């Protein structure tokens, strides 16, 4: 009896966990079909002839004695043209296709091909017959959307002489090439399958050396993430994790976006599905969905599929990385994924670790984030691709000492800590600049110096010192009052307020303020720091603090965030206005001193 014919029998059903016997010959992570309803499941434990199966669908009505059919293959995703603009569940079932088949609710046992097998794609070859190819080489391209050129690659482990290559339209089920290796001829389709729990292959992993521009000022200026880096967004309920990730998905400097809604509320995923088709790509003006893949496993979907969803997402992201693209993966949230791990672990009766999570939680979190990176892809052209992973964490009550947050912080290099107090004050993004950090900051100093001179690095350091000083001064003010501070210290508080309200605060729902290029961020910060330095100099010369704080140019600095990118020259004119107005006050002060001396 072969593994594809293997038939077991259910002996126990415990929620999404099914135990079957007579499964000798079954292997870990094999996909099985449970009962005659053919529910999709995956083997997660094998003991002698018994297998524990994680079922990705509702198991109500199942009972002992029902059959289990093994496919003999691990849980895999289908990779090929048609992924972009698709909306999948956690195990790559196309939700829009299933909706047309069965309506609003997914029917148990429903099957649908992940990719459209009837659509004709125009394949344009890059090799000719007789050429020698190796694994990872790009055989040809398909214009999948107006924004994405899909590159058809030679599957891993395959290479040799091309005996046939197609040109023109074809379905994904039809061969577009044949390769001869050691006298054996193998057909190549436009699609390939890859097991989700195994990272895709590459030649070499490179050190990240370029920031992923997000258009969010607090991130790009103070806590940048690398292309190919890892970042975490932990925060309590209502602090803005999902909105921050939506902003990253919309505006990050990545060519492909993979958004995984893992156990989040259905209405939040509905917002994504409604917003993304209407959003315009900032560089091309095309709909953002034309470079996006969405994976939705909401909180009311089966918990087992939630555990698989982030593996499905990161495998699809790796596939586009292998084409040489910069890919950004958003996982919202890894806490819900960890809760799914905890539930399955409990049903397996494994020894629980801290707070009931499985003892292997840390290694699973590490395995996920370690699949990010900037790499040299397989193939003769040595192209480079990058996969940036950003995971939201939802610690209960905002307690960052809980296991998921702590295990995540051990792995990621960027920590964007959201603060409920900032969110309650309507300061968004509610990222606490005193708690957050980025281990890439020093790495990018050369990049910033090359593009903006030394001013970027110097202003960033000084601005952070002012924000930290504000925290210390506020403590003094609380104890003894504002009058205890000198003019310089009081002005430092005003500069910190300007940094918070005019720079760090960003309105994601404003047409202009929602995104700021690095050039605009640099000029905005220049205005604030120029005003700070000029006023400090004027105060040393005896100018009145109240007059400086009432200068009309302060309103122009505050409104600089609403200037469109095409009006960058206006920011330079504001800088001139700052110098003129402060010089006028300083001159008036000097004239008054002269009159007094006379």
ABEGO torsion letter per residue (X at the ends): XBAAABBBBBABBBEABBBBBGABGBBBGBBBBBEAAGBBBBBABBBEABBBBBBABBABGBBBGBBBBBAGBBBBBBBEBGABGBBBBAAGBBAAAAAAAAEABBBBGBBBBABBAABBBBBBBABBBGBBBBBGBBABBBBABAABBBBBBBBBGBBEBBABBBBEBBBAABBABBBBBGGBBBBBBABBBBBAABBBBBABBBBBABBBBAGBAAAAAABBBBBGBBBBBBEBBGAGAAAAAAAAAAABBBABBBBBBBGBBAAAAAAAAAAAAABBBAAAGBBAAAABBBBBBBAABBAAAAAAAAAAAAAAAAAAAAAGBBBBBBBOBAAAAAAAAAAAAAAAGBBBBBGGBBAAAAAAAAAAAAABEBBBBBEAAGBBBBBBBBBBBBBBGGBAABAAAAAAAAABABBBBBBAAAAAAGBOBABBAAABBBAAAAAAAAAAAAAAEAAAAAAAAAAAAAAAAAAAAAAAAAAAEAAABBAAAAAAAAAAAAAAAAAABBBAABAAAABBBAAAAAAAAAAAAAAAAAAAAAAAAGBBAAAAAABAAAAAAAAAAABBAAAAAAAAAAAAAAAAAAAAAAAAAAAAAAAAAX
